[in-house]
Amino acid sequence: MILSELPILISMAGVNRMWYSVPLIAVISLVYAATRHEVIKPILEHAVRFGFWIVGFMLVVFVLLMFVSAWL
């Protein structure tokens, strides 16, 4: 490995950790929706909507943190 590639590998480590959020969002959405409904169709519909809410919230927090870090 060339030492000039080291910063690129270090910066990619944070991106790889974000892949853990995909199954976590799916499971949280399904469990939350299953506590509200008993039939599979409404559970899946609610889980998809709630999953989009979670992703949207995460994006808003990400953008806010980007602005804060730009000021520092």
N, C-alpha and C positions, 0 to 999 in steps of 0.2 A: 504494500500500500504506500502510495506517495503521500508525504505530509501535506501537500497542497490540497488533497481531497478530504482531509480531516474535518475542516469546518463545514463542508457540505454534509458529511455523514452525521455530524453532531446536530445540525439544524433539522435533518430529516427524522431524528429520533422523536421529536415532539409530534410530528405529523403521524407517525406510526401509532402513537398512543391514542390518537383520536378514533381509530378504528374500533376501539373497545366501546365507544359510545353507541355504535350502531346496534349491537345486540341488547345493550342496556336500555336504550330507548324503546326498542321493540318489546322487551319483556315488561318494562314499566307500563307502557301503553296498554298492552294486553291485560295485565293484571288489574289495572285501574278500571278499564272498560268492563272487565268481567265482574267487578264488584257492583257495577251499575245495571247490568243487563243479564238475562239468562239465556237468550237465544243467540246463536252464533253470528247471524247477520248484523244485528245492532252492535254486538261486541266488536266485530271487525271494523265497522264503520266508525265507531267511537274511538277505537284504538288508532286508526289512521288519522283522524282529526286531532287527537291528543298528541300523537307523534309529531305532527306538523307544528303544533303549539310548542312542544319541547325544543324542536330544531330552531324554530323562530326565536325563542327566548335565548337559546345558546348563541345564535348569530348576533342578536342585539347586545348581549354581554361581551361577545368577542369584539364587536365594533367599538363599544365603549372603552374596552381595555386598550384597543389599538390607539384611540385618540388620547387616552391618558398617558400611554407610554410614549407617544410622539411629543408630548409636552415635557417629559422628563429628560 
